[in-house]
Amino acid sequence: MIDHVYISVADINKSLAFYAAALKPLGWKIFGSYDSASGPKGVPDLYGIGDDVYASGKGVGSSIWLRQRKPGETGLYLGIVCDSNALVDAAYAAAIKVGGIDEGKPADRTYFAHGYYAANVADFDGNRLEFVRKAWNPQRHA
């Protein structure tokens, strides 16, 4: 399951209005933002739009996070749900083994939320994957 996608945009306010209106019929809404000052260097300001499950924080859902585009920036940032920390570790190791570029070893990311465990890799074209386990999400395969 896809947990979240970052979309780099030229105009945050215009894009927030667009995505909120386009996704409203599907139950999506603007639910919050992330101030980069509260996290490590390199994590941008983020503006979240999520489905009703994701926005509630009570289960596995999907979200889009808008970020300010930097000059010349391209690529995709995709968060993929993992059912355990061990699966985050395994996916990260597999990606690195086939030439993925380390962008953050598996670790707790408490600057996002308690129980947020993730690892980050990039492919050869600068597209990024985040393997993520959120403690509050139930496992999909028990």
Buried (B, 14 or more C-beta within 10 A) or exposed (E): EEBBBBBBBEEBEEBBEBBEEEBEEEEBBBBEBBEBEEBEEEBBBBBBBBBBBBBEEEEBBBBBBBBBBEEEEEEBBBBBBBBEBEBBBBBBEEBBEEEBEEBBEBEBBEEBEEEBBBBBBBBEEEEBBBBBBBEEBEEEEE
